């Protein structure tokens, strides 16, 4: 492993672990994500602002509805909301989904809340490290663009979100499955075409394949 990759992995894992260890509140905004930079995100700046607002409002409303019950993480990507964590009973799970569905601009919910006791601090720390390793692998991959992905890990399950091509989705999924500590991968992608990607971010689009040269027939084989 070269020094650049080691430094990046250490930075990502350290930031994620620090956030997990410090975050004992029952509600978490944005999963275990490192800061987003507008210039490196395939969402519009307006969509990014909407997602941040959705996460803040959803967390506030959930806190009012559930109090200290459960451990709920709210992650919004392009107005698609992922709920992860634990709640004590099925009624609270239903309440959480209903509360978030009423937040302005939410266009869909993926409810992955588990009905069980809260995960331990050790489990959350492990999840944060897994997220760090997944992000580091995306940074290291020469054929993927880390800014296109959002990564959330809960109890060993990695949730991949983002606006990506089918090739990028399949490649990132395969890479993530091979990372230590990953038990399952759940894809919550918005699939875009190569042409959409070229219009959106020309520098990230795959190079157009040159037209195949016409086949030539050796002179000795000509008739």
N, CA, C and O of each residue as an XYZ file, in Angstrom:
892
protein
N       0.853     -1.187      0.000
C       0.000      0.000      0.000
C       0.888      1.236      0.000
O       1.753      1.367      0.866
N       0.687      2.175     -0.982
C       1.546      3.330     -1.018
C       1.174      4.323      0.083
O       0.135      4.205      0.732
N       2.069      5.317      0.272
C       1.891      6.243      1.377
C       0.641      7.102      1.220
O      -0.038      7.417      2.197
N       0.340      7.486     -0.053
C      -0.843      8.313     -0.287
C      -2.111      7.592      0.134
O      -2.976      8.175      0.788
N      -2.222      6.311     -0.244
C      -3.420      5.554      0.108
C      -3.486      5.336      1.610
O      -4.562      5.441      2.197
N      -2.360      5.035      2.243
C      -2.355      4.824      3.688
C      -2.810      6.083      4.411
O      -3.571      6.011      5.375
N      -2.340      7.247      3.939
C      -2.727      8.497      4.583
C      -4.212      8.757      4.421
O      -4.877      9.188      5.363
N      -4.739      8.495      3.214
C      -6.159      8.714      2.958
C      -7.016      7.785      3.800
O      -8.012      8.214      4.382
N      -6.641      6.531      3.870
C      -7.407      5.565      4.660
C      -7.403      5.956      6.131
O      -8.433      5.893      6.802
N      -6.233      6.362      6.629
C      -6.129      6.758      8.032
C      -7.001      7.965      8.325
O      -7.679      8.023      9.351
N      -6.975      8.943      7.400
C      -7.783     10.139      7.585
C      -9.267      9.815      7.610
O      -9.992     10.273      8.493
N      -9.722      9.024      6.639
C     -11.135      8.678      6.566
C     -11.582      7.868      7.776
O     -12.591      8.179      8.408
N     -10.825      6.839      8.084
C     -11.202      5.963      9.194
C     -11.174      6.715     10.511
O     -12.044      6.523     11.361
N     -10.172      7.575     10.682
C     -10.067      8.342     11.920
C     -11.236      9.286     12.095
O     -11.798      9.393     13.185
N     -11.604      9.976     11.019
C     -12.725     10.911     11.106
C     -14.023     10.187     11.399
O     -14.827     10.649     12.208
N     -14.231      9.054     10.744
C     -15.455      8.293     10.950
C     -15.541      7.708     12.345
O     -16.596      7.734     12.978
N     -14.423      7.182     12.816
C     -14.410      6.587     14.146
C     -14.648      7.643     15.208
O     -15.373      7.410     16.175
N     -14.032      8.810     15.025
C     -14.227      9.888     16.000
C     -15.689     10.289     16.056
O     -16.231     10.533     17.134
N     -16.338     10.360     14.877
C     -17.746     10.708     14.853
C     -18.602      9.677     15.539
O     -19.549     10.020     16.246
N     -18.273      8.400     15.336
C     -19.063      7.327     15.951
C     -18.910      7.319     17.455
O     -19.882      7.139     18.188
N     -17.674      7.517     17.916
C     -17.430      7.480     19.348
C     -18.061      8.671     20.054
O     -18.516      8.561     21.193
N     -18.084      9.817     19.363
C     -18.639     11.009     19.990
C     -20.158     11.019     19.920
O     -20.810     11.645     20.755
N     -20.727     10.336     18.937
C     -22.172     10.425     18.694
C     -22.977      9.415     19.469
O     -23.343      8.372     18.929
N     -23.259      9.699     20.717
C     -24.063      8.793     21.531
C     -25.541      9.171     21.483
O     -26.375      8.484     22.071
N     -25.874     10.273     20.780
C     -27.266     10.674     20.665
C     -28.027      9.611     19.879
O     -27.449      8.932     19.030
N     -29.335      9.464     20.160
C     -30.099      8.414     19.490
C     -30.337      8.682     18.023
O     -30.670      7.755     17.284
N     -30.177      9.929     17.565
C     -30.421     10.249     16.162
C     -29.129     10.728     15.515
O     -28.396     11.537     16.083
N     -28.863     10.213     14.312
C     -27.658     10.589     13.590
C     -28.065     11.130     12.239
O     -28.903     10.540     11.557
N     -27.472     12.264     11.842
C     -27.799     12.883     10.565
C     -26.758     12.484      9.536
O     -25.557     12.588      9.784
N     -27.218     12.029      8.387
C     -26.319     11.787      7.275
C     -25.485     10.543      7.381
O     -24.473     10.434      6.688
N     -25.861      9.593      8.219
C     -25.093      8.358      8.349
C     -23.710      8.641      8.870
O     -23.523      9.499      9.733
N     -22.717      7.904      8.334
C     -21.335      8.060      8.776
C     -20.523      8.691      7.661
O     -19.467      8.182      7.285
N     -21.012      9.787      7.142
C     -20.372     10.392      5.976
C     -19.336     11.415      6.370
O     -19.491     12.103      7.379
N     -18.260     11.526      5.571
C     -17.300     12.597      5.700
C     -17.852     13.759      4.900
O     -18.661     13.551      3.995
N     -17.431     14.994      5.216
C     -17.976     16.201      4.610
C     -18.107     16.154      3.096
O     -17.271     15.578      2.400
N     -19.167     16.768      2.601
C     -19.432     16.777      1.164
C     -18.915     18.070      0.557
O     -19.075     19.141      1.142
N     -18.294     17.976     -0.616
C     -17.846     19.144     -1.348
C     -18.679     19.254     -2.612
O     -18.766     18.307     -3.393
N     -19.300     20.432     -2.813
C     -20.204     20.608     -3.936
C     -19.520     20.264     -5.250
O     -20.123     19.646     -6.128
N     -18.267     20.661     -5.383
C     -17.575     20.473     -6.656
C     -17.349     19.007     -6.997
O     -17.091     18.679     -8.155
N     -17.440     18.122     -6.011
C     -17.160     16.711     -6.241
C     -18.409     15.854     -6.106
O     -18.317     14.656     -5.839
N     -19.575     16.461     -6.288
C     -20.827     15.749     -6.096
C     -21.646     15.840     -7.370
O     -21.731     16.903     -7.984
N     -22.253     14.724     -7.772
C     -23.042     14.720     -8.997
C     -24.448     15.273     -8.803
O     -25.170     15.464     -9.781
N     -24.841     15.530     -7.590
C     -26.096     16.227     -7.356
C     -25.900     17.712     -7.634
O     -24.781     18.218     -7.550
N     -26.974     18.405     -7.962
C     -26.881     19.855     -8.082
C     -26.685     20.452     -6.690
O     -26.952     19.796     -5.683
N     -26.223     21.687     -6.640
C     -26.052     22.338     -5.339
C     -27.399     22.471     -4.636
O     -27.478     22.383     -3.411
N     -28.472     22.688     -5.427
C     -29.805     22.769     -4.835
C     -30.239     21.455     -4.215
O     -30.833     21.442     -3.137
N     -29.946     20.342     -4.894
C     -30.293     19.026     -4.362
C     -29.509     18.727     -3.097
O     -30.048     18.141     -2.157
N     -28.246     19.121     -3.061
C     -27.448     18.896     -1.861
C     -28.010     19.674     -0.671
O     -28.071     19.161      0.446
N     -28.419     20.912     -0.924
C     -29.007     21.713      0.146
C     -30.312     21.096      0.616
O     -30.582     21.049      1.816
N     -31.128     20.617     -0.329
C     -32.382     19.956      0.042
C     -32.113     18.734      0.906
O     -32.805     18.508      1.899
N     -31.104     17.940      0.531
C     -30.786     16.734      1.298
C     -30.350     17.079      2.718
O     -30.751     16.414      3.673
N     -29.536     18.110      2.856
C     -29.105     18.517      4.199
C     -30.294     18.976      5.030
O     -30.392     18.662      6.216
N     -31.205     19.727      4.396
C     -32.395     20.205      5.099
C     -33.298     19.045      5.497
O     -33.840     19.020      6.602
N     -33.456     18.083      4.586
C     -34.269     16.894      4.894
C     -33.705     16.165      6.101
O     -34.451     15.796      7.008
N     -32.398     15.954      6.120
C     -31.773     15.234      7.237
C     -31.984     15.964      8.550
O     -32.312     15.340      9.559
N     -31.800     17.280      8.552
C     -31.961     18.065      9.779
C     -33.401     18.037     10.275
O     -33.655     17.823     11.460
N     -34.342     18.255      9.357
C     -35.753     18.279      9.759
C     -36.230     16.898     10.189
O     -36.965     16.770     11.168
N     -35.816     15.871      9.464
C     -36.225     14.513      9.827
C     -35.697     14.146     11.208
O     -36.419     13.574     12.025
N     -34.436     14.477     11.466
C     -33.855     14.154     12.769
C     -34.577     14.884     13.892
O     -34.853     14.308     14.945
N     -34.878     16.150     13.659
C     -35.587     16.930     14.676
C     -36.981     16.359     14.935
O     -37.400     16.222     16.084
N     -37.690     16.030     13.861
C     -39.045     15.495     14.021
C     -39.036     14.108     14.670
O     -39.919     13.782     15.463
N     -38.037     13.300     14.329
C     -37.926     11.980     14.947
C     -37.610     12.095     16.432
O     -38.099     11.311     17.245
N     -36.797     13.067     16.771
C     -36.467     13.253     18.187
C     -37.716     13.595     18.985
O     -37.907     13.117     20.103
N     -38.560     14.430     18.393
C     -39.804     14.785     19.074
C     -40.748     13.588     19.170
O     -41.444     13.425     20.172
N     -40.776     12.759     18.145
C     -41.718     11.634     18.109
C     -41.257     10.446     18.948
O     -42.069      9.775     19.585
N     -39.947     10.191     18.944
C     -39.426      8.986     19.611
C     -38.681      9.269     20.914
O     -38.444      8.356     21.705
N     -38.319     10.506     21.134
C     -37.545     10.805     22.337
C     -36.207     10.086     22.302
O     -35.490     10.139     21.303
N     -35.877      9.417     23.390
C     -34.609      8.694     23.486
C     -34.731      7.230     23.068
O     -33.788      6.455     23.227
N     -35.880      6.857     22.539
C     -36.076      5.465     22.147
C     -35.365      5.193     20.821
O     -35.575      5.899     19.834
N     -34.552      4.199     20.816
C     -33.928      3.771     19.575
C     -32.689      4.556     19.186
O     -32.289      5.514     19.848
N     -32.099      4.114     18.087
C     -30.891      4.715     17.509
C     -31.141      4.776     16.006
O     -30.999      3.776     15.302
N     -31.518      5.969     15.517
C     -31.956      6.117     14.134
C     -30.988      7.015     13.369
O     -30.648      8.108     13.821
N     -30.553      6.542     12.213
C     -29.684      7.315     11.338
C     -30.467      7.713     10.093
O     -31.122      6.877      9.470
N     -30.395      8.985      9.736
C     -31.131      9.529      8.594
C     -30.137      9.979      7.527
O     -29.298     10.843      7.783
N     -30.229      9.400      6.340
C     -29.348      9.765      5.237
C     -30.189     10.050      4.007
O     -30.960      9.196      3.570
N     -30.049     11.251      3.439
C     -30.802     11.625      2.252
C     -29.855     11.836      1.079
O     -28.839     12.519      1.207
N     -30.194     11.245     -0.070
C     -29.419     11.450     -1.290
C     -30.397     11.691     -2.434
O     -31.165     10.809     -2.816
N     -30.349     12.912     -2.970
C     -31.251     13.295     -4.043
C     -32.707     13.069     -3.648
O     -33.530     12.628     -4.450
N     -32.997     13.386     -2.388
C     -34.338     13.329     -1.784
C     -34.839     11.908     -1.522
O     -35.992     11.715     -1.137
N     -33.980     10.929     -1.727
C     -34.297      9.543     -1.339
C     -33.708      9.322      0.047
O     -32.501      9.473      0.233
N     -34.538      8.969      1.021
C     -34.094      8.891      2.415
C     -33.897      7.443      2.844
O     -34.762      6.591      2.642
N     -32.754      7.191      3.432
C     -32.429      5.883      4.002
C     -32.501      5.985      5.520
O     -31.860      6.846      6.123
N     -33.282      5.105      6.132
C     -33.361      5.020      7.592
C     -32.667      3.749      8.042
O     -33.034      2.650      7.627
N     -31.664      3.902      8.890
C     -30.957      2.741      9.435
C     -30.849      2.881     10.953
O     -31.037      3.963     11.508
N     -30.546      1.777     11.600
C     -30.416      1.786     13.051
C     -31.394      0.829     13.700
O     -31.807     -0.160     13.095
N     -31.759      1.128     14.931
C     -32.615      0.220     15.692
C     -33.712      0.989     16.426
O     -33.507      2.108     16.895
N     -34.865      0.365     16.509
C     -35.966      0.879     17.325
C     -36.503     -0.284     18.160
O     -36.363     -1.443     17.772
N     -37.120      0.024     19.310
C     -37.504     -1.057     20.224
C     -38.705     -1.891     19.809
O     -38.868     -3.011     20.294
N     -39.556     -1.373     18.918
C     -40.742     -2.137     18.554
C     -41.241     -1.728     17.163
O     -40.814     -0.718     16.604
N     -42.149     -2.536     16.626
C     -42.670     -2.305     15.278
C     -43.442     -0.992     15.172
O     -43.433     -0.343     14.126
N     -44.111     -0.605     16.266
C     -44.872      0.647     16.251
C     -43.932      1.837     16.051
O     -44.247      2.761     15.301
N     -42.793      1.813     16.715
C     -41.821      2.904     16.556
C     -41.214      2.906     15.152
O     -40.918      3.966     14.602
N     -41.035      1.743     14.588
C     -40.535      1.658     13.217
C     -41.516      2.313     12.252
O     -41.121      3.068     11.363
N     -42.795      2.016     12.438
C     -43.820      2.610     11.584
C     -43.908      4.117     11.804
O     -44.064      4.887     10.856
N     -43.806      4.522     13.062
C     -43.850      5.949     13.384
C     -42.701      6.693     12.718
O     -42.894      7.775     12.164
N     -41.510      6.114     12.773
C     -40.332      6.757     12.174
C     -40.542      6.978     10.683
O     -40.246      8.053     10.163
N     -41.048      5.968     10.002
C     -41.254      6.099      8.555
C     -42.316      7.148      8.251
O     -42.158      7.934      7.317
N     -43.395      7.170      9.028
C     -44.456      8.146      8.797
C     -43.959      9.573      9.043
O     -44.280     10.492      8.289
N     -43.180      9.742     10.100
C     -42.653     11.069     10.436
C     -41.766     11.590      9.304
O     -41.877     12.749      8.905
N     -40.896     10.737      8.797
C     -39.969     11.171      7.745
C     -40.709     11.408      6.428
O     -40.342     12.307      5.671
N     -41.734     10.623      6.147
C     -42.484     10.785      4.897
C     -43.172     12.138      4.812
O     -43.477     12.618      3.721
N     -43.418     12.757      5.973
C     -44.093     14.051      5.987
C     -43.133     15.228      5.852
O     -43.571     16.375      5.763
N     -41.831     14.958      5.838
C     -40.854     16.040      5.683
C     -40.893     16.542      4.245
O     -40.942     15.749      3.305
N     -40.871     17.849      4.079
C     -40.952     18.453      2.749
C     -39.817     17.994      1.848
O     -38.668     17.910      2.282
N     -40.139     17.697      0.595
C     -39.207     17.327     -0.477
C     -38.750     15.868     -0.445
O     -37.991     15.455     -1.322
N     -39.181     15.091      0.518
C     -38.829     13.667      0.531
C     -39.612     12.966     -0.579
O     -40.842     13.026     -0.605
N     -38.905     12.302     -1.492
C     -39.600     11.642     -2.590
C     -39.687     10.122     -2.417
O     -40.423      9.457     -3.146
N     -38.940      9.573     -1.458
C     -39.003      8.139     -1.215
C     -38.233      7.774      0.047
O     -37.329      8.494      0.470
N     -38.606      6.644      0.639
C     -37.963      6.188      1.874
C     -37.574      4.728      1.726
O     -38.373      3.907      1.274
N     -36.353      4.408      2.106
C     -35.902      3.027      2.222
C     -35.740      2.773      3.720
O     -34.785      3.242      4.338
N     -36.670      2.036      4.286
C     -36.695      1.816      5.740
C     -35.954      0.525      6.084
O     -36.469     -0.576      5.891
N     -34.744      0.684      6.591
C     -33.922     -0.454      6.995
C     -33.766     -0.529      8.510
O     -32.833     -1.155      9.013
N     -34.673      0.104      9.228
C     -34.623      0.046     10.687
C     -34.885     -1.377     11.174
O     -35.776     -2.063     10.672
N     -34.103     -1.806     12.148
C     -34.293     -3.129     12.746
C     -35.016     -2.982     14.082
O     -34.745     -2.057     14.846
N     -35.933     -3.899     14.352
C     -36.620     -3.907     15.644
C     -35.786     -4.749     16.593
O     -35.860     -5.977     16.578
N     -34.998     -4.084     17.411
C     -34.078     -4.763     18.320
C     -33.447     -3.729     19.242
O     -33.679     -2.530     19.089
N     -32.659     -4.187     20.184
C     -31.959     -3.269     21.066
C     -30.895     -2.489     20.307
O     -30.446     -2.908     19.240
N     -30.496     -1.352     20.866
C     -29.493     -0.515     20.212
C     -28.172     -1.254     20.033
O     -27.749     -2.026     20.894
N     -27.534     -1.000     18.897
C     -26.209     -1.582     18.669
C     -25.219     -1.035     19.688
O     -25.390      0.067     20.210
N     -24.183     -1.820     19.963
C     -23.194     -1.428     20.964
C     -22.222     -0.399     20.390
O     -22.142     -0.216     19.175
N     -21.493      0.261     21.268
C     -20.468      1.206     20.836
C     -19.400      0.502     20.012
O     -18.882      1.066     19.048
N     -19.071     -0.723     20.388
C     -18.074     -1.490     19.635
C     -18.566     -1.773     18.218
O     -17.788     -1.696     17.267
N     -19.850     -2.100     18.070
C     -20.403     -2.362     16.746
C     -20.386     -1.103     15.893
O     -20.063     -1.157     14.706
N     -20.735      0.033     16.497
C     -20.752      1.280     15.741
C     -19.340      1.684     15.328
O     -19.129      2.212     14.237
N     -18.383      1.431     16.208
C     -16.987      1.724     15.864
C     -16.531      0.848     14.717
O     -15.844      1.315     13.809
N     -16.910     -0.427     14.752
C     -16.569     -1.341     13.667
C     -17.208     -0.895     12.359
O     -16.570     -0.936     11.307
N     -18.467     -0.467     12.422
C     -19.163      0.017     11.230
C     -18.465      1.248     10.647
O     -18.330      1.381      9.430
N     -18.022      2.147     11.536
C     -17.331      3.352     11.073
C     -16.039      3.004     10.355
O     -15.697      3.624      9.349
N     -15.328      2.021     10.865
C     -14.089      1.600     10.214
C     -14.361      0.946      8.858
O     -13.606      1.144      7.906
N     -15.439      0.170      8.776
C     -15.810     -0.434      7.492
C     -16.128      0.660      6.473
O     -15.688      0.588      5.326
N     -16.889      1.668      6.889
C     -17.194      2.777      5.997
C     -15.912      3.451      5.522
O     -15.785      3.798      4.348
N     -14.964      3.634      6.434
C     -13.691      4.233      6.061
C     -12.941      3.408      5.037
O     -12.338      3.954      4.113
N     -12.976      2.089      5.198
C     -12.275      1.221      4.251
C     -12.956      1.235      2.882
O     -12.285      1.209      1.850
N     -14.295      1.277      2.878
C     -15.008      1.333      1.603
C     -14.678      2.636      0.878
O     -14.401      2.621     -0.321
N     -14.705      3.755      1.588
C     -14.395      5.037      0.969
C     -12.952      5.072      0.477
O     -12.666      5.616     -0.590
N     -12.049      4.492      1.256
C     -10.650      4.468      0.834
C     -10.476      3.649     -0.439
O      -9.676      4.003     -1.305
N     -11.222      2.561     -0.551
C     -11.119      1.735     -1.764
C     -11.669      2.481     -2.972
O     -11.163      2.321     -4.083
N     -12.701      3.293     -2.764
C     -13.252      4.096     -3.857
C     -12.276      5.184     -4.278
O     -12.146      5.489     -5.464
N     -11.591      5.767     -3.300
C     -10.567      6.765     -3.607
C      -9.444      6.130     -4.411
O      -8.922      6.737     -5.346
N      -9.076      4.916     -4.047
C      -7.939      4.236     -4.662
C      -8.258      3.709     -6.063
O      -7.357      3.545     -6.885
N      -9.539      3.444     -6.336
C      -9.917      2.886     -7.638
C      -9.733      3.934     -8.729
O     -10.194      5.067     -8.593
N      -9.071      3.562     -9.790
C      -8.799      4.500    -10.880
C      -9.985      4.643    -11.830
O     -10.034      5.589    -12.617
N     -10.937      3.719    -11.768
C     -12.070      3.764    -12.686
C     -13.377      4.137    -11.986
O     -14.453      3.963    -12.558
N     -13.293      4.649    -10.752
C     -14.469      5.105    -10.026
C     -14.221      6.507     -9.494
O     -13.075      6.943     -9.373
N     -15.288      7.201     -9.180
C     -15.219      8.577     -8.717
C     -15.864      8.638     -7.340
O     -17.085      8.540     -7.224
N     -15.058      8.799     -6.299
C     -15.555      8.682     -4.932
C     -16.675      9.679     -4.640
O     -17.568      9.385     -3.845
N     -16.640     10.864     -5.276
C     -17.656     11.864     -5.021
C     -19.044     11.483     -5.501
O     -20.028     12.135     -5.151
N     -19.129     10.418     -6.308
C     -20.431      9.977     -6.810
C     -21.159      9.083     -5.814
O     -22.327      8.754     -6.024
N     -20.495      8.688     -4.741
C     -21.051      7.699     -3.825
C     -21.247      8.270     -2.421
O     -20.491      9.129     -1.968
N     -22.275      7.772     -1.754
C     -22.432      7.976     -0.317
C     -22.482      6.595      0.314
O     -23.176      5.706     -0.178
N     -21.740      6.415      1.414
C     -21.601      5.101      2.043
C     -22.097      5.158      3.482
O     -21.695      6.030      4.251
N     -22.964      4.233      3.835
C     -23.468      4.103      5.207
C     -23.317      2.642      5.618
O     -23.635      1.741      4.842
N     -22.838      2.408      6.822
C     -22.696      1.030      7.320
C     -23.455      0.874      8.629
O     -23.336      1.704      9.531
N     -24.225     -0.182      8.723
C     -24.990     -0.468      9.940
C     -24.948     -1.956     10.216
O     -25.450     -2.755      9.425
N     -24.344     -2.335     11.347
C     -24.230     -3.722     11.777
C     -23.640     -4.613     10.666
O     -24.109     -5.726     10.429
N     -22.615     -4.098     10.004
C     -21.914     -4.876      8.980
C     -22.535     -4.821      7.596
O     -21.939     -5.306      6.634
N     -23.724     -4.237      7.476
C     -24.350     -4.065      6.166
C     -23.960     -2.709      5.605
O     -24.127     -1.684      6.267
N     -23.443     -2.704      4.389
C     -23.025     -1.459      3.743
C     -24.090     -1.030      2.740
O     -24.476     -1.802      1.863
N     -24.555      0.198      2.876
C     -25.528      0.774      1.956
C     -24.788      1.742      1.034
O     -24.129      2.674      1.496
N     -24.903      1.513     -0.264
C     -24.267      2.366     -1.256
C     -25.330      3.205     -1.957
O     -26.284      2.676     -2.527
N     -25.146      4.522     -1.906
C     -26.067      5.447     -2.551
C     -25.285      6.292     -3.554
O     -24.065      6.414     -3.445
N     -25.981      6.875     -4.530
C     -25.302      7.755     -5.460
C     -25.941      7.774     -6.833
O     -26.815      6.963     -7.138
N     -25.496      8.708     -7.657
C     -25.910      8.779     -9.063
C     -24.760      8.213     -9.874
O     -23.723      8.858    -10.031
N     -24.942      7.016    -10.382
C     -23.841      6.302    -11.028
C     -24.333      5.550    -12.248
O     -25.528      5.292    -12.393
N     -23.403      5.201    -13.124
C     -23.742      4.356    -14.269
C     -23.844      2.909    -13.795
O     -23.414      2.577    -12.691
N     -24.412      2.062    -14.632
C     -24.526      0.648    -14.272
C     -23.156      0.033    -14.047
O     -22.978     -0.782    -13.142
N     -22.191      0.418    -14.867
C     -20.834     -0.123    -14.697
C     -20.258      0.292    -13.352
O     -19.660     -0.522    -12.648
N     -20.437      1.557    -12.998
C     -19.919      2.036    -11.722
C     -20.610      1.338    -10.553
O     -19.964      0.987     -9.565
N     -21.916      1.140    -10.665
C     -22.663      0.465     -9.602
C     -22.147     -0.951     -9.391
O     -21.922     -1.368     -8.254
N     -21.961     -1.687    -10.472
C     -21.504     -3.074    -10.372
C     -20.069     -3.139     -9.842
O     -19.738     -3.992     -9.019
N     -19.235     -2.238    -10.322
C     -17.823     -2.227     -9.897
C     -17.703     -1.902     -8.413
O     -16.968     -2.576     -7.691
N     -18.413     -0.879     -7.950
C     -18.353     -0.498     -6.541
C     -18.911     -1.593     -5.649
O     -18.384     -1.845     -4.566
N     -19.970     -2.240     -6.097
C     -20.577     -3.325     -5.317
C     -19.596     -4.472     -5.148
O     -19.427     -4.989     -4.044
N     -18.946     -4.875     -6.239
C     -17.996     -5.979     -6.172
C     -16.821     -5.645     -5.268
O     -16.383     -6.486     -4.483
N     -16.308     -4.426     -5.371
C     -15.198     -4.010     -4.512
C     -15.609     -4.056     -3.043
O     -14.859     -4.541     -2.195
N     -16.794     -3.552     -2.754
C     -17.258     -3.475     -1.363
C     -17.437     -4.863     -0.767
O     -17.123     -5.079      0.403
N     -17.936     -5.798     -1.553
C     -18.149     -7.159     -1.052
C     -16.844     -7.826     -0.631
O     -16.851     -8.726      0.209
N     -15.739     -7.398     -1.201
C     -14.450     -8.017     -0.907
C     -13.706     -7.353      0.247
O     -12.569     -7.723      0.537
N     -14.326     -6.384      0.906
C     -13.686     -5.680      2.015
C     -13.990     -6.383      3.330
O     -15.130     -6.767      3.589
N     -12.973     -6.549      4.148
C     -13.139     -7.217      5.431
C     -14.141     -6.510      6.327
O     -14.127     -5.284      6.438
N     -15.005     -7.278      6.960
C     -16.015     -6.722      7.862
C     -17.353     -6.470      7.204
O     -18.338     -6.208      7.894
N     -17.415     -6.544      5.865
C     -18.673     -6.327      5.153
C     -19.452     -7.633      5.101
O     -18.972     -8.626      4.555
N     -20.644     -7.633      5.665
C     -21.481     -8.830      5.672
C     -22.487     -8.845      4.525
O     -22.862     -9.906      4.026
N     -22.917     -7.650      4.114
C     -23.939     -7.563      3.068
C     -23.840     -6.192      2.421
O     -23.454     -5.222      3.073
N     -24.188     -6.103      1.139
C     -24.192     -4.827      0.433
C     -25.596     -4.565     -0.097
O     -26.184     -5.412     -0.768
N     -26.121     -3.396      0.207
C     -27.433     -2.980     -0.282
C     -27.233     -1.768     -1.191
O     -26.647     -0.766     -0.780
N     -27.722     -1.867     -2.422
C     -27.539     -0.808     -3.403
C     -28.794      0.058     -3.479
O     -29.894     -0.443     -3.712
N     -28.614      1.358     -3.279
C     -29.723      2.307     -3.395
C     -29.263      3.384     -4.376
O     -29.129      4.557     -4.027
N     -29.030      2.952     -5.600
C     -28.459      3.839     -6.605
C     -29.525      4.477     -7.479
O     -30.612      3.931     -7.668
N     -29.188      5.642     -8.004
C     -29.926      6.245     -9.101
C     -29.063      6.009    -10.343
O     -28.020      6.642    -10.509
N     -29.495      5.112    -11.199
C     -28.676      4.740    -12.352
C     -28.846      5.766    -13.474
O     -29.965      6.107    -13.857
N     -27.720      6.248    -13.989
C     -27.720      7.187    -15.098
C     -26.973      6.555    -16.276
O     -26.186      5.626    -16.095
N     -27.222      7.056    -17.453
C     -26.550      6.523    -18.636
C     -25.176      7.172    -18.799
O     -24.891      8.200    -18.184
N     -24.331      6.566    -19.628
C     -23.029      7.155    -19.929
C     -23.203      8.530    -20.570
O     -22.409      9.438    -20.325
N     -24.238      8.681    -21.386
C     -24.474      9.965    -22.031
C     -24.860     11.030    -21.012
O     -24.399     12.168    -21.099
N     -25.709     10.667    -20.039
C     -26.059     11.610    -18.972
C     -24.819     12.025    -18.210
O     -24.662     13.195    -17.864
N     -23.939     11.076    -17.946
C     -22.717     11.378    -17.213
C     -21.823     12.319    -18.014
O     -21.210     13.222    -17.444
N     -21.742     12.120    -19.324
C     -20.924     13.007    -20.159
C     -21.455     14.439    -20.120
O     -20.681     15.396    -20.106
N     -22.785     14.576    -20.103
C     -23.364     15.922    -20.036
C     -23.155     16.545    -18.661
O     -22.892     17.741    -18.543
N     -23.274     15.723    -17.629
C     -23.183     16.204    -16.263
C     -21.749     16.508    -15.844
O     -21.476     17.549    -15.246
N     -20.833     15.590    -16.163
C     -19.446     15.711    -15.716
C     -18.537     15.076    -16.759
O     -18.159     13.913    -16.623
N     -18.182     15.820    -17.793
C     -17.375     15.248    -18.876
C     -16.061     14.630    -18.412
O     -15.592     13.651    -18.992
N     -15.466     15.204    -17.363
C     -14.179     14.689    -16.901
C     -14.296     13.342    -16.214
O     -13.293     12.657    -16.020
N     -15.533     12.948    -15.837
C     -15.734     11.671    -15.148
C     -16.263     10.582    -16.078
O     -16.301      9.412    -15.698
N     -16.663     10.945    -17.265
C     -17.260      9.992    -18.187
C     -16.192      9.115    -18.821
O     -15.064      9.561    -19.030
N     -16.544      7.867    -19.128
C     -15.581      6.991    -19.797
C     -15.244      7.523    -21.174
O     -16.099      8.092    -21.853
N     -14.028      7.344    -21.580
C     -13.616      7.816    -22.887
C     -14.371      7.064    -23.970
O     -14.595      5.857    -23.870
N     -14.750      7.783    -24.988
C     -15.460      7.134    -26.100
C     -14.528      6.155    -26.788
O     -13.362      6.457    -27.040
N     -15.055      4.989    -27.086
C     -14.235      3.983    -27.740
C     -14.039      4.341    -29.212
O     -15.011      4.662    -29.895
N     -12.813      4.295    -29.711
C     -12.596      4.604    -31.114
C     -13.263      3.560    -31.998
O     -13.376      2.396    -31.615
N     -13.697      3.972    -33.165
C     -14.324      3.030    -34.099
C     -13.310      1.981    -34.520
O     -12.135      2.272    -34.743
N     -13.798      0.759    -34.622
C     -12.898     -0.335    -34.975
C     -12.396     -0.142    -36.403
O     -13.161      0.205    -37.304
N     -11.107     -0.371    -36.591
C     -10.533     -0.246    -37.926
C     -11.048     -1.384    -38.796
O     -11.233     -2.499    -38.309
N     -11.282     -1.118    -40.076
C     -11.773     -2.195    -40.950
C     -10.757     -3.308    -41.038
O      -9.549     -3.075    -41.086
N     -11.276     -4.535    -41.057
C     -10.374     -5.681    -41.126
C      -9.660     -5.700    -42.471
O     -10.252     -5.405    -43.510
N      -8.395     -6.046    -42.435
C      -7.622     -6.144    -43.681
C      -7.348     -7.609    -43.993
O      -7.211     -8.437    -43.091
N      -7.272     -7.906    -45.248
C      -7.019     -9.271    -45.673
C      -5.568     -9.354    -46.157
O      -5.181     -8.600    -47.050
N      -4.764    -10.247    -45.591
C      -3.395    -10.372    -46.051
C      -3.336    -10.574    -47.554
O      -4.179    -11.255    -48.139
N      -2.318     -9.967    -48.175
C      -2.209    -10.055    -49.639
C      -2.161    -11.495    -50.112
O      -2.663    -11.827    -51.186
N      -1.549    -12.350    -49.297
C      -1.411    -13.762    -49.707
C      -2.747    -14.476    -49.714
O      -2.911    -15.515    -50.354
N      -3.747    -13.877    -48.959
C      -5.055    -14.546    -48.874
C      -6.053    -13.969    -49.861
O      -7.149    -14.501    -50.034
N      -5.662    -12.868    -50.512
C      -6.583    -12.229    -51.452
C      -6.839    -13.107    -52.660
O      -5.969    -13.864    -53.091
N      -8.064    -12.997    -53.211
C      -8.416    -13.774    -54.408
C      -8.711    -12.834    -55.556
O      -9.028    -13.284    -56.657
